[in-house]
Amino acid sequence: MAAAMPGPKKVYVNDVMIGEASSWTEVQKLLKAKRVVFAGKPGMAEGPTGFYINGAFVLTNLTSSRKAGDVA
């Protein structure tokens, strides 16, 4: 009998839950989808119920193009 695949775990960035994933590969996809980019290498750990990532990060632009007159 095959072992059951583990269910998704919660993904936390600096103690804030941003979604769920079942593997580090899915965590990377989630970070990319949320447009989270870390400044330097973040600390990463996996526990029984979640993936934990801590580090300085920046959010990339939410739009692919900006007009010269746009002010953030």
PDB file with SEQRES, HELIX, SHEET and CRYST1 records, atoms N, CA, C and O in Angstrom:
SEQRES   1 A   72  MET ALA ALA ALA MET PRO GLY PRO LYS LYS VAL TYR VAL          
SEQRES   2 A   72  ASN ASP VAL MET ILE GLY GLU ALA SER SER TRP THR GLU          
SEQRES   3 A   72  VAL GLN LYS LEU LEU LYS ALA LYS ARG VAL VAL PHE ALA          
SEQRES   4 A   72  GLY LYS PRO GLY MET ALA GLU GLY PRO THR GLY PHE TYR          
SEQRES   5 A   72  ILE ASN GLY ALA PHE VAL LEU THR ASN LEU THR SER SER          
SEQRES   6 A   72  ARG LYS ALA GLY ASP VAL ALA                                  
HELIX    1 AA1 TRP A   24  ALA A   33  1                                  10    
SHEET    1 AA1 4 VAL A  16  ALA A  21  0                                        
SHEET    2 AA1 4 LYS A   9  VAL A  13 -1                                        
SHEET    3 AA1 4 GLY A  50  ASN A  54  1                                        
SHEET    4 AA1 4 GLY A  43  GLU A  46 -1                                        
SHEET    1 AA2 2 VAL A  36  PHE A  38  0                                        
SHEET    2 AA2 2 PHE A  57  LEU A  59 -1                                        
CRYST1    1.000    1.000    1.000  90.00  90.00  90.00 P 1           1          
ATOM      1  N   MET A   1       0.841  -1.181   0.000  1.00  0.00           N  
ATOM      2  CA  MET A   1       0.000   0.000   0.000  1.00  0.00           C  
ATOM      3  C   MET A   1       0.889   1.248   0.000  1.00  0.00           C  
ATOM      4  O   MET A   1       1.818   1.356   0.800  1.00  0.00           O  
ATOM      5  N   ALA A   2       0.601   2.173  -0.889  1.00  0.00           N  
ATOM      6  CA  ALA A   2       1.390   3.407  -0.999  1.00  0.00           C  
ATOM      7  C   ALA A   2       1.023   4.368   0.122  1.00  0.00           C  
ATOM      8  O   ALA A   2      -0.126   4.417   0.563  1.00  0.00           O  
ATOM      9  N   ALA A   3       2.016   5.135   0.578  1.00  0.00           N  
ATOM     10  CA  ALA A   3       1.777   6.139   1.607  1.00  0.00           C  
ATOM     11  C   ALA A   3       0.989   7.301   1.010  1.00  0.00           C  
ATOM     12  O   ALA A   3       1.175   7.666  -0.150  1.00  0.00           O  
ATOM     13  N   ALA A   4       0.119   7.863   1.814  1.00  0.00           N  
ATOM     14  CA  ALA A   4      -0.680   9.003   1.354  1.00  0.00           C  
ATOM     15  C   ALA A   4       0.218  10.226   1.202  1.00  0.00           C  
ATOM     16  O   ALA A   4       1.116  10.457   2.012  1.00  0.00           O  
ATOM     17  N   MET A   5      -0.035  11.004   0.156  1.00  0.00           N  
ATOM     18  CA  MET A   5       0.707  12.241  -0.048  1.00  0.00           C  
ATOM     19  C   MET A   5       0.302  13.237   1.031  1.00  0.00           C  
ATOM     20  O   MET A   5      -0.877  13.358   1.364  1.00  0.00           O  
ATOM     21  N   PRO A   6       1.283  13.945   1.572  1.00  0.00           N  
ATOM     22  CA  PRO A   6       0.929  14.938   2.582  1.00  0.00           C  
ATOM     23  C   PRO A   6       0.100  16.070   1.964  1.00  0.00           C  
ATOM     24  O   PRO A   6       0.283  16.418   0.797  1.00  0.00           O  
ATOM     25  N   GLY A   7      -0.787  16.625   2.740  1.00  0.00           N  
ATOM     26  CA  GLY A   7      -1.614  17.729   2.268  1.00  0.00           C  
ATOM     27  C   GLY A   7      -0.824  19.016   2.239  1.00  0.00           C  
ATOM     28  O   GLY A   7       0.325  19.058   2.678  1.00  0.00           O  
ATOM     29  N   PRO A   8      -1.434  20.063   1.726  1.00  0.00           N  
ATOM     30  CA  PRO A   8      -0.726  21.349   1.668  1.00  0.00           C  
ATOM     31  C   PRO A   8      -0.456  21.897   3.068  1.00  0.00           C  
ATOM     32  O   PRO A   8      -1.211  21.673   4.014  1.00  0.00           O  
ATOM     33  N   LYS A   9       0.647  22.620   3.153  1.00  0.00           N  
ATOM     34  CA  LYS A   9       1.033  23.291   4.385  1.00  0.00           C  
ATOM     35  C   LYS A   9       0.897  24.793   4.172  1.00  0.00           C  
ATOM     36  O   LYS A   9       0.928  25.271   3.038  1.00  0.00           O  
ATOM     37  N   LYS A  10       0.752  25.513   5.234  1.00  0.00           N  
ATOM     38  CA  LYS A  10       0.682  26.976   5.155  1.00  0.00           C  
ATOM     39  C   LYS A  10       2.083  27.526   4.873  1.00  0.00           C  
ATOM     40  O   LYS A  10       3.080  26.983   5.349  1.00  0.00           O  
ATOM     41  N   VAL A  11       2.145  28.605   4.099  1.00  0.00           N  
ATOM     42  CA  VAL A  11       3.416  29.254   3.761  1.00  0.00           C  
ATOM     43  C   VAL A  11       3.433  30.620   4.445  1.00  0.00           C  
ATOM     44  O   VAL A  11       2.534  31.439   4.254  1.00  0.00           O  
ATOM     45  N   TYR A  12       4.473  30.846   5.241  1.00  0.00           N  
ATOM     46  CA  TYR A  12       4.611  32.103   5.972  1.00  0.00           C  
ATOM     47  C   TYR A  12       5.849  32.855   5.505  1.00  0.00           C  
ATOM     48  O   TYR A  12       6.923  32.270   5.366  1.00  0.00           O  
ATOM     49  N   VAL A  13       5.698  34.146   5.266  1.00  0.00           N  
ATOM     50  CA  VAL A  13       6.818  35.035   4.982  1.00  0.00           C  
ATOM     51  C   VAL A  13       6.842  36.058   6.105  1.00  0.00           C  
ATOM     52  O   VAL A  13       5.907  36.842   6.263  1.00  0.00           O  
ATOM     53  N   ASN A  14       7.907  36.046   6.874  1.00  0.00           N  
ATOM     54  CA  ASN A  14       8.045  36.952   8.025  1.00  0.00           C  
ATOM     55  C   ASN A  14       6.809  36.889   8.918  1.00  0.00           C  
ATOM     56  O   ASN A  14       6.271  37.920   9.323  1.00  0.00           O  
ATOM     57  N   ASP A  15       6.366  35.675   9.220  1.00  0.00           N  
ATOM     58  CA  ASP A  15       5.243  35.390  10.122  1.00  0.00           C  
ATOM     59  C   ASP A  15       3.878  35.791   9.581  1.00  0.00           C  
ATOM     60  O   ASP A  15       2.912  35.839  10.343  1.00  0.00           O  
ATOM     61  N   VAL A  16       3.772  36.080   8.288  1.00  0.00           N  
ATOM     62  CA  VAL A  16       2.492  36.403   7.656  1.00  0.00           C  
ATOM     63  C   VAL A  16       2.170  35.295   6.651  1.00  0.00           C  
ATOM     64  O   VAL A  16       2.958  35.031   5.743  1.00  0.00           O  
ATOM     65  N   MET A  17       1.021  34.652   6.813  1.00  0.00           N  
ATOM     66  CA  MET A  17       0.657  33.586   5.900  1.00  0.00           C  
ATOM     67  C   MET A  17       0.290  34.168   4.538  1.00  0.00           C  
ATOM     68  O   MET A  17      -0.520  35.089   4.439  1.00  0.00           O  
ATOM     69  N   ILE A  18       0.908  33.606   3.475  1.00  0.00           N  
ATOM     70  CA  ILE A  18       0.634  34.113   2.123  1.00  0.00           C  
ATOM     71  C   ILE A  18      -0.060  33.083   1.242  1.00  0.00           C  
ATOM     72  O   ILE A  18      -0.455  33.397   0.120  1.00  0.00           O  
ATOM     73  N   GLY A  19      -0.213  31.857   1.736  1.00  0.00           N  
ATOM     74  CA  GLY A  19      -0.865  30.825   0.938  1.00  0.00           C  
ATOM     75  C   GLY A  19      -0.525  29.440   1.441  1.00  0.00           C  
ATOM     76  O   GLY A  19      -0.094  29.267   2.581  1.00  0.00           O  
ATOM     77  N   GLU A  20      -0.723  28.445   0.574  1.00  0.00           N  
ATOM     78  CA  GLU A  20      -0.440  27.060   0.920  1.00  0.00           C  
ATOM     79  C   GLU A  20       0.357  26.396  -0.194  1.00  0.00           C  
ATOM     80  O   GLU A  20       0.246  26.768  -1.362  1.00  0.00           O  
ATOM     81  N   ALA A  21       1.165  25.405   0.185  1.00  0.00           N  
ATOM     82  CA  ALA A  21       1.964  24.645  -0.778  1.00  0.00           C  
ATOM     83  C   ALA A  21       2.267  23.279  -0.183  1.00  0.00           C  
ATOM     84  O   ALA A  21       2.243  23.096   1.034  1.00  0.00           O  
ATOM     85  N   SER A  22       2.553  22.320  -1.067  1.00  0.00           N  
ATOM     86  CA  SER A  22       2.884  20.965  -0.621  1.00  0.00           C  
ATOM     87  C   SER A  22       4.369  20.655  -0.712  1.00  0.00           C  
ATOM     88  O   SER A  22       4.821  19.635  -0.191  1.00  0.00           O  
ATOM     89  N   SER A  23       5.147  21.536  -1.379  1.00  0.00           N  
ATOM     90  CA  SER A  23       6.580  21.308  -1.548  1.00  0.00           C  
ATOM     91  C   SER A  23       7.289  22.649  -1.693  1.00  0.00           C  
ATOM     92  O   SER A  23       6.655  23.686  -1.893  1.00  0.00           O  
ATOM     93  N   TRP A  24       8.629  22.608  -1.586  1.00  0.00           N  
ATOM     94  CA  TRP A  24       9.393  23.840  -1.774  1.00  0.00           C  
ATOM     95  C   TRP A  24       9.257  24.358  -3.197  1.00  0.00           C  
ATOM     96  O   TRP A  24       9.323  25.566  -3.429  1.00  0.00           O  
ATOM     97  N   THR A  25       9.068  23.452  -4.152  1.00  0.00           N  
ATOM     98  CA  THR A  25       8.843  23.876  -5.540  1.00  0.00           C  
ATOM     99  C   THR A  25       7.560  24.689  -5.638  1.00  0.00           C  
ATOM    100  O   THR A  25       7.517  25.711  -6.323  1.00  0.00           O  
ATOM    101  N   GLU A  26       6.520  24.235  -4.956  1.00  0.00           N  
ATOM    102  CA  GLU A  26       5.259  24.981  -4.950  1.00  0.00           C  
ATOM    103  C   GLU A  26       5.399  26.294  -4.192  1.00  0.00           C  
ATOM    104  O   GLU A  26       4.759  27.285  -4.545  1.00  0.00           O  
ATOM    105  N   VAL A  27       6.232  26.310  -3.153  1.00  0.00           N  
ATOM    106  CA  VAL A  27       6.486  27.558  -2.422  1.00  0.00           C  
ATOM    107  C   VAL A  27       7.111  28.577  -3.372  1.00  0.00           C  
ATOM    108  O   VAL A  27       6.708  29.740  -3.391  1.00  0.00           O  
ATOM    109  N   GLN A  28       8.102  28.139  -4.165  1.00  0.00           N  
ATOM    110  CA  GLN A  28       8.750  29.044  -5.126  1.00  0.00           C  
ATOM    111  C   GLN A  28       7.739  29.584  -6.136  1.00  0.00           C  
ATOM    112  O   GLN A  28       7.775  30.765  -6.480  1.00  0.00           O  
ATOM    113  N   LYS A  29       6.845  28.730  -6.607  1.00  0.00           N  
ATOM    114  CA  LYS A  29       5.806  29.162  -7.550  1.00  0.00           C  
ATOM    115  C   LYS A  29       4.872  30.169  -6.895  1.00  0.00           C  
ATOM    116  O   LYS A  29       4.470  31.145  -7.529  1.00  0.00           O  
ATOM    117  N   LEU A  30       4.524  29.942  -5.629  1.00  0.00           N  
ATOM    118  CA  LEU A  30       3.652  30.868  -4.899  1.00  0.00           C  
ATOM    119  C   LEU A  30       4.327  32.231  -4.743  1.00  0.00           C  
ATOM    120  O   LEU A  30       3.699  33.268  -4.958  1.00  0.00           O  
ATOM    121  N   LEU A  31       5.608  32.225  -4.368  1.00  0.00           N  
ATOM    122  CA  LEU A  31       6.345  33.483  -4.227  1.00  0.00           C  
ATOM    123  C   LEU A  31       6.381  34.237  -5.548  1.00  0.00           C  
ATOM    124  O   LEU A  31       6.221  35.458  -5.580  1.00  0.00           O  
ATOM    125  N   LYS A  32       6.591  33.504  -6.640  1.00  0.00           N  
ATOM    126  CA  LYS A  32       6.613  34.140  -7.956  1.00  0.00           C  
ATOM    127  C   LYS A  32       5.240  34.706  -8.304  1.00  0.00           C  
ATOM    128  O   LYS A  32       5.144  35.818  -8.824  1.00  0.00           O  
ATOM    129  N   ALA A  33       4.175  33.950  -8.021  1.00  0.00           N  
ATOM    130  CA  ALA A  33       2.816  34.418  -8.301  1.00  0.00           C  
ATOM    131  C   ALA A  33       2.473  35.659  -7.481  1.00  0.00           C  
ATOM    132  O   ALA A  33       1.768  36.550  -7.956  1.00  0.00           O  
ATOM    133  N   LYS A  34       2.976  35.713  -6.248  1.00  0.00           N  
ATOM    134  CA  LYS A  34       2.732  36.871  -5.377  1.00  0.00           C  
ATOM    135  C   LYS A  34       3.721  37.999  -5.646  1.00  0.00           C  
ATOM    136  O   LYS A  34       3.632  39.070  -5.047  1.00  0.00           O  
ATOM    137  N   ARG A  35       4.679  37.744  -6.569  1.00  0.00           N  
ATOM    138  CA  ARG A  35       5.705  38.720  -6.941  1.00  0.00           C  
ATOM    139  C   ARG A  35       6.559  39.159  -5.753  1.00  0.00           C  
ATOM    140  O   ARG A  35       6.880  40.336  -5.591  1.00  0.00           O  
ATOM    141  N   VAL A  36       6.913  38.174  -4.929  1.00  0.00           N  
ATOM    142  CA  VAL A  36       7.781  38.433  -3.785  1.00  0.00           C  
ATOM    143  C   VAL A  36       9.208  38.100  -4.184  1.00  0.00           C  
ATOM    144  O   VAL A  36       9.500  36.988  -4.623  1.00  0.00           O  
ATOM    145  N   VAL A  37      10.100  39.084  -4.026  1.00  0.00           N  
ATOM    146  CA  VAL A  37      11.515  38.905  -4.333  1.00  0.00           C  
ATOM    147  C   VAL A  37      12.297  39.288  -3.086  1.00  0.00           C  
ATOM    148  O   VAL A  37      12.074  40.347  -2.498  1.00  0.00           O  
ATOM    149  N   PHE A  38      13.225  38.406  -2.687  1.00  0.00           N  
ATOM    150  CA  PHE A  38      14.007  38.679  -1.488  1.00  0.00           C  
ATOM    151  C   PHE A  38      15.278  39.428  -1.831  1.00  0.00           C  
ATOM    152  O   PHE A  38      15.902  39.189  -2.865  1.00  0.00           O  
ATOM    153  N   ALA A  39      15.652  40.339  -0.944  1.00  0.00           N  
ATOM    154  CA  ALA A  39      16.914  41.064  -1.052  1.00  0.00           C  
ATOM    155  C   ALA A  39      17.944  40.243  -0.276  1.00  0.00           C  
ATOM    156  O   ALA A  39      18.030  40.350   0.948  1.00  0.00           O  
ATOM    157  N   GLY A  40      18.704  39.446  -0.965  1.00  0.00           N  
ATOM    158  CA  GLY A  40      19.630  38.533  -0.303  1.00  0.00           C  
ATOM    159  C   GLY A  40      18.975  37.174  -0.119  1.00  0.00           C  
ATOM    160  O   GLY A  40      17.872  36.931  -0.608  1.00  0.00           O  
ATOM    161  N   LYS A  41      19.663  36.297   0.587  1.00  0.00           N  
ATOM    162  CA  LYS A  41      19.164  34.940   0.787  1.00  0.00           C  
ATOM    163  C   LYS A  41      18.344  34.877   2.072  1.00  0.00           C  
ATOM    164  O   LYS A  41      18.853  35.198   3.146  1.00  0.00           O  
ATOM    165  N   PRO A  42      17.068  34.465   1.972  1.00  0.00           N  
ATOM    166  CA  PRO A  42      16.231  34.392   3.175  1.00  0.00           C  
ATOM    167  C   PRO A  42      16.510  33.123   3.969  1.00  0.00           C  
ATOM    168  O   PRO A  42      17.022  32.140   3.433  1.00  0.00           O  
ATOM    169  N   GLY A  43      16.166  33.159   5.248  1.00  0.00           N  
ATOM    170  CA  GLY A  43      16.205  31.949   6.061  1.00  0.00           C  
ATOM    171  C   GLY A  43      14.961  31.126   5.746  1.00  0.00           C  
ATOM    172  O   GLY A  43      13.865  31.676   5.643  1.00  0.00           O  
ATOM    173  N   MET A  44      15.122  29.819   5.592  1.00  0.00           N  
ATOM    174  CA  MET A  44      13.996  28.973   5.221  1.00  0.00           C  
ATOM    175  C   MET A  44      13.973  27.737   6.115  1.00  0.00           C  
ATOM    176  O   MET A  44      15.015  27.148   6.402  1.00  0.00           O  
ATOM    177  N   ALA A  45      12.772  27.349   6.553  1.00  0.00           N  
ATOM    178  CA  ALA A  45      12.610  26.152   7.367  1.00  0.00           C  
ATOM    179  C   ALA A  45      11.266  25.529   7.057  1.00  0.00           C  
ATOM    180  O   ALA A  45      10.319  26.211   6.664  1.00  0.00           O  
ATOM    181  N   GLU A  46      11.200  24.216   7.244  1.00  0.00           N  
ATOM    182  CA  GLU A  46       9.938  23.499   7.043  1.00  0.00           C  
ATOM    183  C   GLU A  46       9.584  22.800   8.336  1.00  0.00           C  
ATOM    184  O   GLU A  46      10.408  22.108   8.934  1.00  0.00           O  
ATOM    185  N   GLY A  47       8.337  22.992   8.762  1.00  0.00           N  
ATOM    186  CA  GLY A  47       7.838  22.319   9.943  1.00  0.00           C  
ATOM    187  C   GLY A  47       6.721  21.369   9.560  1.00  0.00           C  
ATOM    188  O   GLY A  47       6.394  21.246   8.380  1.00  0.00           O  
ATOM    189  N   PRO A  48       6.132  20.697  10.532  1.00  0.00           N  
ATOM    190  CA  PRO A  48       5.085  19.723  10.225  1.00  0.00           C  
ATOM    191  C   PRO A  48       3.826  20.341   9.615  1.00  0.00           C  
ATOM    192  O   PRO A  48       3.073  19.654   8.925  1.00  0.00           O  
ATOM    193  N   THR A  49       3.596  21.617   9.862  1.00  0.00           N  
ATOM    194  CA  THR A  49       2.372  22.247   9.341  1.00  0.00           C  
ATOM    195  C   THR A  49       2.626  23.448   8.441  1.00  0.00           C  
ATOM    196  O   THR A  49       1.675  24.070   7.967  1.00  0.00           O  
ATOM    197  N   GLY A  50       3.894  23.788   8.195  1.00  0.00           N  
ATOM    198  CA  GLY A  50       4.124  24.972   7.369  1.00  0.00           C  
ATOM    199  C   GLY A  50       5.541  25.117   6.861  1.00  0.00           C  
ATOM    200  O   GLY A  50       6.473  24.456   7.319  1.00  0.00           O  
ATOM    201  N   PHE A  51       5.663  26.022   5.885  1.00  0.00           N  
ATOM    202  CA  PHE A  51       6.947  26.471   5.356  1.00  0.00           C  
ATOM    203  C   PHE A  51       7.162  27.878   5.895  1.00  0.00           C  
ATOM    204  O   PHE A  51       6.255  28.709   5.846  1.00  0.00           O  
ATOM    205  N   TYR A  52       8.358  28.151   6.407  1.00  0.00           N  
ATOM    206  CA  TYR A  52       8.643  29.434   7.046  1.00  0.00           C  
ATOM    207  C   TYR A  52       9.825  30.091   6.356  1.00  0.00           C  
ATOM    208  O   TYR A  52      10.896  29.496   6.231  1.00  0.00           O  
ATOM    209  N   ILE A  53       9.618  31.336   5.905  1.00  0.00           N  
ATOM    210  CA  ILE A  53      10.653  32.082   5.200  1.00  0.00           C  
ATOM    211  C   ILE A  53      10.783  33.434   5.887  1.00  0.00           C  
ATOM    212  O   ILE A  53       9.794  34.141   6.080  1.00  0.00           O  
ATOM    213  N   ASN A  54      12.006  33.784   6.253  1.00  0.00           N  
ATOM    214  CA  ASN A  54      12.259  35.069   6.903  1.00  0.00           C  
ATOM    215  C   ASN A  54      13.390  35.788   6.194  1.00  0.00           C  
ATOM    216  O   ASN A  54      14.449  35.214   5.940  1.00  0.00           O  
ATOM    217  N   GLY A  55      13.149  37.058   5.876  1.00  0.00           N  
ATOM    218  CA  GLY A  55      14.186  37.854   5.243  1.00  0.00           C  
ATOM    219  C   GLY A  55      13.625  39.159   4.726  1.00  0.00           C  
ATOM    220  O   GLY A  55      12.412  39.368   4.680  1.00  0.00           O  
ATOM    221  N   ALA A  56      14.538  40.031   4.339  1.00  0.00           N  
ATOM    222  CA  ALA A  56      14.145  41.316   3.749  1.00  0.00           C  
ATOM    223  C   ALA A  56      13.666  41.049   2.331  1.00  0.00           C  
ATOM    224  O   ALA A  56      14.323  40.334   1.575  1.00  0.00           O  
ATOM    225  N   PHE A  57      12.540  41.613   1.974  1.00  0.00           N  
ATOM    226  CA  PHE A  57      12.009  41.397   0.633  1.00  0.00           C  
ATOM    227  C   PHE A  57      11.409  42.664   0.078  1.00  0.00           C  
ATOM    228  O   PHE A  57      11.126  43.615   0.806  1.00  0.00           O  
ATOM    229  N   VAL A  58      11.219  42.658  -1.238  1.00  0.00           N  
ATOM    230  CA  VAL A  58      10.565  43.764  -1.930  1.00  0.00           C  
ATOM    231  C   VAL A  58       9.446  43.168  -2.768  1.00  0.00           C  
ATOM    232  O   VAL A  58       9.551  42.032  -3.229  1.00  0.00           O  
ATOM    233  N   LEU A  59       8.395  43.914  -2.965  1.00  0.00           N  
ATOM    234  CA  LEU A  59       7.329  43.494  -3.871  1.00  0.00           C  
ATOM    235  C   LEU A  59       7.637  44.112  -5.217  1.00  0.00           C  
ATOM    236  O   LEU A  59       7.884  45.314  -5.310  1.00  0.00           O  
ATOM    237  N   THR A  60       7.625  43.299  -6.260  1.00  0.00           N  
ATOM    238  CA  THR A  60       7.890  43.824  -7.596  1.00  0.00           C  
ATOM    239  C   THR A  60       6.686  44.618  -8.070  1.00  0.00           C  
ATOM    240  O   THR A  60       5.614  44.547  -7.469  1.00  0.00           O  
ATOM    241  N   ASN A  61       6.859  45.370  -9.143  1.00  0.00           N  
ATOM    242  CA  ASN A  61       5.759  46.170  -9.686  1.00  0.00           C  
ATOM    243  C   ASN A  61       4.567  45.279 -10.001  1.00  0.00           C  
ATOM    244  O   ASN A  61       4.729  44.182 -10.535  1.00  0.00           O  
ATOM    245  N   LEU A  62       3.390  45.744  -9.675  1.00  0.00           N  
ATOM    246  CA  LEU A  62       2.180  44.975  -9.915  1.00  0.00           C  
ATOM    247  C   LEU A  62       1.698  45.104 -11.349  1.00  0.00           C  
ATOM    248  O   LEU A  62       0.870  44.315 -11.807  1.00  0.00           O  
ATOM    249  N   THR A  63       2.215  46.098 -12.057  1.00  0.00           N  
ATOM    250  CA  THR A  63       1.853  46.261 -13.462  1.00  0.00           C  
ATOM    251  C   THR A  63       3.120  46.163 -14.289  1.00  0.00           C  
ATOM    252  O   THR A  63       4.199  46.535 -13.829  1.00  0.00           O  
ATOM    253  N   SER A  64       2.992  45.668 -15.494  1.00  0.00           N  
ATOM    254  CA  SER A  64       4.174  45.485 -16.324  1.00  0.00           C  
ATOM    255  C   SER A  64       4.635  46.785 -16.969  1.00  0.00           C  
ATOM    256  O   SER A  64       5.788  46.898 -17.384  1.00  0.00           O  
ATOM    257  N   SER A  65       3.745  47.760 -17.053  1.00  0.00           N  
ATOM    258  CA  SER A  65       4.163  49.031 -17.633  1.00  0.00           C  
ATOM    259  C   SER A  65       3.600  50.181 -16.807  1.00  0.00           C  
ATOM    260  O   SER A  65       2.484  50.109 -16.292  1.00  0.00           O  
ATOM    261  N   ARG A  66       4.370  51.213 -16.695  1.00  0.00           N  
ATOM    262  CA  ARG A  66       3.961  52.401 -15.949  1.00  0.00           C  
ATOM    263  C   ARG A  66       4.076  53.593 -16.880  1.00  0.00           C  
ATOM    264  O   ARG A  66       4.993  53.670 -17.698  1.00  0.00           O  
ATOM    265  N   LYS A  67       3.135  54.523 -16.751  1.00  0.00           N  
ATOM    266  CA  LYS A  67       3.224  55.759 -17.512  1.00  0.00           C  
ATOM    267  C   LYS A  67       4.097  56.743 -16.754  1.00  0.00           C  
ATOM    268  O   LYS A  67       4.189  56.676 -15.528  1.00  0.00           O  
ATOM    269  N   ALA A  68       4.720  57.630 -17.453  1.00  0.00           N  
ATOM    270  CA  ALA A  68       5.628  58.594 -16.838  1.00  0.00           C  
ATOM    271  C   ALA A  68       4.935  59.416 -15.774  1.00  0.00           C  
ATOM    272  O   ALA A  68       5.582  59.823 -14.810  1.00  0.00           O  
ATOM    273  N   GLY A  69       3.652  59.676 -15.909  1.00  0.00           N  
ATOM    274  CA  GLY A  69       2.926  60.501 -14.963  1.00  0.00           C  
ATOM    275  C   GLY A  69       2.407  59.751 -13.753  1.00  0.00           C  
ATOM    276  O   GLY A  69       1.902  60.374 -12.820  1.00  0.00           O  
ATOM    277  N   ASP A  70       2.516  58.420 -13.741  1.00  0.00           N  
ATOM    278  CA  ASP A  70       2.013  57.637 -12.607  1.00  0.00           C  
ATOM    279  C   ASP A  70       2.869  57.876 -11.381  1.00  0.00           C  
ATOM    280  O   ASP A  70       4.096  57.923 -11.461  1.00  0.00           O  
ATOM    281  N   VAL A  71       2.206  58.024 -10.249  1.00  0.00           N  
ATOM    282  CA  VAL A  71       2.887  58.203  -8.988  1.00  0.00           C  
ATOM    283  C   VAL A  71       2.446  57.085  -8.061  1.00  0.00           C  
ATOM    284  O   VAL A  71       1.249  56.856  -7.891  1.00  0.00           O  
ATOM    285  N   ALA A  72       3.396  56.389  -7.464  1.00  0.00           N  
ATOM    286  CA  ALA A  72       3.053  55.285  -6.571  1.00  0.00           C  
ATOM    287  C   ALA A  72       2.719  55.795  -5.200  1.00  0.00           C  
ATOM    288  O   ALA A  72       2.404  55.007  -4.308  1.00  0.00           O  
TER     289      ALA A  72                                                      
END                                                                             
